[in-house]
Amino acid sequence: MENCMDRYLGRMLDNRYEILEIIGSGGMAVVYKALCHRLNRYVAVKVLKDEFACDDEFREHFRAESQAVAMLSHPNIVAVYDFSKDSSCQYIVMELLEGITLKQYMQKKGALSWKEALHFATQIAKALSHAHSKGIIHRDIKPQNIIVGKDGSIKVADFGIAHLQSESSTEARETMGSIHYISPEQAHGDPVDARADIYSLGVVMYELLTGQLPYDGDTVEAIAVQHISQMMTLPGDINPDIPVRLEEITLKAMSSDIDERYQSADELLKELEAFRKSQTTANNDSVSIVEIDDTAEEIPFSLLNPFRRRRELSDKSYKRRRVRSRKVSTFSGFALISIFLLAVLTFLWNFWIEDLFIDSERIIIPSFVGENSEEIINSKAFSIYNFYVVYKIDPNTPESIVISQSPEAGRSIMLTDDGIDVELVVSTGVMMTTMPDMVNHEYREATIALTKLGFDVKTETVPSDTITEGYVVSTNPEANTQIASGSTVYIYVSGGPELKEVTMPDLFGKSRDTAVSELNKNNLELGSISEVESEYAAGTIIWQNISAGEKVTERTVIYLKISKGPKETPVQQETPTPETEAPPVETNGGGEVT
């Protein structure tokens, strides 16, 4: 098997993708890192294993699925750039990601905080919403198929391949990695729709929040039965810190009854967003006091009693509740006044009354702002103070000068045997840092590295024929320059080769190979070639979606039609007719025929 995996190393697929190294292997395919020589960028190439690539029906499904998935364009879905057009090797070309799977991430961290779990679940739901809107169902949502980037974003991988896997052999389909997340209808072998992905996402959410799977067992069958019977430990019983509403959303998403689940990814996403907003509002809300006006008696009862229709309270019951409400309001007002008075007494005690009863010395805190911190700390005149220094980069204040202090100057503080604690915020002055070499680094990595050094980073995209798209072309200031911390650094990121205008060649009447060569020579992309019956010679191009002579930008996708030749017309054999006697020949008297 290893030799089969290695046989593609060093090969050039479709005269474009140079296979460099193996970066992963699964039950159906091997993933390689490759260099796209046309766009000068690194990509991931997933090549189907021989046992699947040799199946004609499977290969046709693979091609159709690859074309469909290539239409997906979403920040939370791994982008598919290209797919095989060569029957000898079935592969798809995807963006090359740097990161780890969500499964690996959870194995390192265990149960995540509910905020982090919500962050991941929301991104996955957005990816599913986009895919489902295009009619594509994943069918194998699990942490192993979700990539966590270095910036905390996620991308869902293996769209389409999961569908193909569900159509392959039982042995390939029923893996222990997938059975933990499979929906009950999949376990039954029934047809599935988008709600199967929602169930799998619910299981992933359960695992994110608790650090463990809802169902486990020694065999695939045992786990499948648990999915159907829905016998699990509630997430809140495992992790009491999970908000009740988020637990409810998780349990509804993974309901074994398909009609009880969220009916679409959009519906689930709406619930997640509503929960997030409710938590933000709860954290920002302040307590407000509402005073009931006596004129409320004149307002119609139906307006004051919004529960009337639902609960049918009598007027007498409602008035009794209003009396009780007023008592509660009066008690609440008294409690708030008491708290206010207590706060005032505490303040007066600390700053004035205490001195009348306790014979102790109080010190007025002097101002240290603008002074040299080293002189202050080493001065015997300030020996009663315990100084704590916090350094801050401030190019506008000289080094070692105090920027601020706590407590503030003028405060009266009681002197104790332990002294008086004072925090000084001290300027570091202009700190010079050597600008690192970021050229040919992935721009997100470069941004993170420069931000950690204290720089304000700005990015700008520029064309480049030599630097891979998404990698740093140059920086300002340049590498090894001495610059002040906190300065603005500009990084210029490659957007790939500059696209030029080219003239669309005339491909009519040319062979497939000649047409492909013409497109490559003009840096145009071949979309697909479909075969149609026509009066023209078989194997010749008879149609192109852009007319010859038109100006188009490089990398434009061109679609072609090639002739299969004229439709064969079956030859009809004539039915023999019985011979009949020829009519008599009439002649005139001279013997001439008339």
C-alpha positions, -999 to +999 in steps of 0.1 A: +000+000+000+029+024+008+043+019-027+009+027-042+008+059-022+044+068-031+040+062-069+026+097-074+054+115-057+073+137-082+047+132-108+031+161-128-007+157-131-023+173-162+010+190-168+002+214-140+002+199-105+036+187-092+031+162-064+056+170-036+047+150-004+020+130+014+002+150+040-026+126+049-044+094+041-079+081+047-101+051+038-108+063+003-080+087-008-045+100-002-039+137+002-007+152-012+009+186-011+015+199-046+027+229-065+004+244-091+029+255-118+004+276-136-005+299-106+027+293-086+009+283-054+008+253-031-024+232-031-037+200-017-044+172-041-067+144-030-062+113-052-087+084-050-072+050-041-071+024-069-099+003-056-123+032-061-107+048-091-111+015-111-149+015-106-164+031-137-197+040-120-179+054-089-156+074-111-185+090-129-201+099-096-168+113-084-166+136-114-202+148-110-197+155-073-164+173-078-181+196-103-209+204-079-186+210-049-164+232-070-194+256-071-193+261-033-177+293-023-178+301+014-151+312+040-160+282+062-157+256+034-125+243+020-123+256-015-121+232-044-101+246-073-100+218-099-108+182-105-093+154-127-100+153-164-079+123-169-095+089-165-062+073-155-060+093-122-090+106-102-083+136-080-095+169-068-075+200-061-082+220-029-068+249-010-039+239+012-047+247+048-024+252+078-040+240+110-052+209+128-085+191+128-112+200+153-107+164+168-071+171+174-080+205+189-104+189+214-079+161+222-055+189+234-080+210+252-108+186+264-142+202+269-143+237+255-159+268+271-194+273+259-184+305+242-157+287+222-181+259+214-207+284+202-181+301+180-172+268+163-208+256+160-219+288+144-192+286+117-201+250+109-238+259+107-229+287+082-210+263+061-239+238+060-264+266+052-244+275+021-239+239+010-276+230+015-287+261-004-267+246-034-284+212-029-252+195-015-255+174+017-222+165+035-234+133+052-202+129+072-200+159+096-175+150+123-145+168+140-121+149+118-135+166+087-133+201+102-100+221+101-092+247+127-070+275+114-044+294+134-067+324+136-095+303+152-116+301+121-128+267+108-133+252+074-154+221+067-137+196+044-147+166+023-180+178+008-190+155-020-165+128-010-187+120+020-216+115-004-195+091-026-184+072+005-221+066+014-225+050-020-195+028-017-191-006+000-204-012+035-169-019+047-157+016+035-188+033+049-191+020+084-160+033+101-158+038+138-148+075+132-181+082+115-206+060+134-203+082+165-218+111+145-242+093+121-279+102+121-305+075+131-319+075+095-284+068+082-280+040+107-313+026+095-301+028+059-329+052+049-326+080+024-312+112+040-316+149+036-300+180+050-314+172+085-288+144+087-261+170+087-279+190+115-280+158+137-243+153+132-236+189+141-256+184+172-234+155+182-203+176+175-217+204+197-223+178+225-187+167+223-174+203+222-194+212+254-187+181+274-154+167+261-170+133+254-192+116+229-229+110+237-228+074+225-200+049+226-196+011+225-174-018+214-191-024+180-206-003+153-240-020+158-241-011+195-234+026+189-260+027+161-287+013+185-279+041+210-283+067+183-318+054+176-328+049+212-314+083+223-302+071+257-276+096+268-263+116+297-275+152+295-247+177+287-255+198+318-250+167+340-215+164+327-206+201+326-228+223+349-213+255+333-232+249+301-261+275+297-295+258+298-305+274+265-274+262+246-280+227+260-316+228+247-304+239+212-278+210+212-304+184+222-329+196+196-303+195+169-295+158+177-331+146+182-335+111+169-370+121+155-361+138+123-393+160+125-383+172+160-349+185+148-342+219+133-355+216+098-328+236+082-293+249+090-307+284+087-331+276+115-303+263+137-281+292+129-309+317+138-312+300+172-275+301+178-273+338+169-303+346+191-286+328+220-254+347+215-272+381+214-291+372+245-259+365+264-244+398+252-275+417+262-275+400+296-239+410+302-245+446+292-279+452+309-281+476+339-307+475+366-335+500+361-363+510+385-398+514+370-421+535+391-459+527+388-480+558+383-512+561+402-530+572+370-525+536+358-560+528+372-575+548+343-558+527+316-581+500+302-576+467+318-570+449+286-538+470+280-525+465+315-530+428+315-512+412+285-517+377+300-555+380+300-561+362+268-538+334+275-545+327+312-580+343+315-574+360+349-604+375+365-604+413+373-603+404+410-572+382+406-555+408+385-561+436+411-548+412+438-516+408+418-513+445+413-514+451+451-488+425+456-467+441+428-468+475+446-457+459+479-427+443+461-419+476+444-421+495+478-398+469+494-373+471+465-372+509+468-366+507+505-338+481+499-321+503+473-322+534+496-307+513+524-279+502+501-272+538+491-271+550+527-247+522+536-224+531+508-224+568+519-216+558+555-188+535+544-173+564+524-176+588+553-161+563+577-130+556+555-123+593+548-135+612+579-154+595+607-127+568+613-102+595+622-125+607+650-125+573+668-092+557+658-059+574+666-039+567+634-019+587+610-032+594+575-011+603+546-019+625+516-006+607+485+018+630+466+019+632+428+046+610+412+034+617+376+062+632+355+089+622+379+118+597+373+106+563+387+141+552+397+147+583+418+113+579+435+118+542+443+153+548+457+145+579+476+144+575+515+117+602+516+093+577+501+103+547+522+067+543+536+055+534+501+055+500+485+060+507+448+048+484+421+059+492+386+040+485+354+058+493+322+041+508+292+054+516+257+049+554+252+070+570+225+057+605+237+071+601+272+108+597+280+121+564+294+116+558+332+091+587+336+059+580+355+028+582+333+001+576+359-003+563+394-028+545+417-040+557+442-042+591+426-025+622+440-043+639+468-060+608+483-059+604+520-047+570+530-043+555+565-007+545+572-003+510+585+027+489+596+029+473+562+032+507+544+011+521+516+009+503+482+013+525+451+012+513+415+033+534+391+028+531+353+063+539+338+072+547+302+096+525+284+103+554+260+109+547+224+119+510+222+137+500+190+130+466+175+146+449+145+121+443+117+121+406+110+122+391+074+086+382+065+090+378+027+076+345+014+058+339+047+020+332+047+004+367+054-017+356+084+014+341+101+033+373+093+005+395+108+004+375+140+042+376+144+044+413+138+015+420+161+032+401+189+062+424+185+040+454+192+035+467+156+004+480+141+001+459+109-016+470+077-019+447+046-022+455+009-027+430-020-003+434-050+002+412-081+033+389-082+046+365-108+071+350-084+055+348-050+027+323-042-008+339-037-014+348+000+023+351+008+042+382+016+059+399-013+076+428+006+074+449+038+077+485+047+101+490+065+123+463+050+138+434+070+166+442+096+155+479+098+155+493+134+120+507+141+102+519+172+078+495+188+042+505+182+050+518+147+029+509+117+042+482+094+029+476+059+030+441+044+023+436+007+006+403+000+007+385-033-025+382-052-010+359-078+002+369-113-013+401-127-041+392-150-037+405-185-061+408-214-057+381-241-075+375-274-098+345-274-084+320-300-105+305-327-109+268-317-135+258-343-126+227-363-095+220-341-088+187-322-093+184-285-055+184-278-049+214-301-077+234-284-064+226-249-029+236-260-042+269-274-060+277-241-029+269-220-008+291-243-031+320-236-034+312-198-071+304-201-088+278-180-106+248-195-140+244-178-154+213-195-158+197-230-191+181-238-197+158-267-226+164-291-237+149-323-232+171-354-226+171-391-189+180-385-161+155-383-159+136-350-132+148-325-133+185-337-144+215-317-177+229-329-186+255-302-169+277-276-187+299-251-166+330-259-164+340-296-130+340-313-113+375-313-130+387-281-108+402-254-109+383-221-088+383-189-063+355-182-077+325-162-112+330-177-130+296-178-137+284-213-164+257-221-162+238-253-183+213-273-168+186-295-184+167-323-193+130-320-200+130-357-234+128-374-261+106-360-261+072-376-293+066-396-303+029-398-305+016-434-339+003-444-339-028-466-364-027-494-392-054-493-393-074-526-425-069-545-441-097-567-434-094-604-462-082-626-467-086-663-456-056-684-484-038-702-486-047-739-466-024-762-487-006-787-474+000-822-487+019-851-489+004-885-453+014-893-440-007-864-432+023-842-438+022-806-465+046-794 
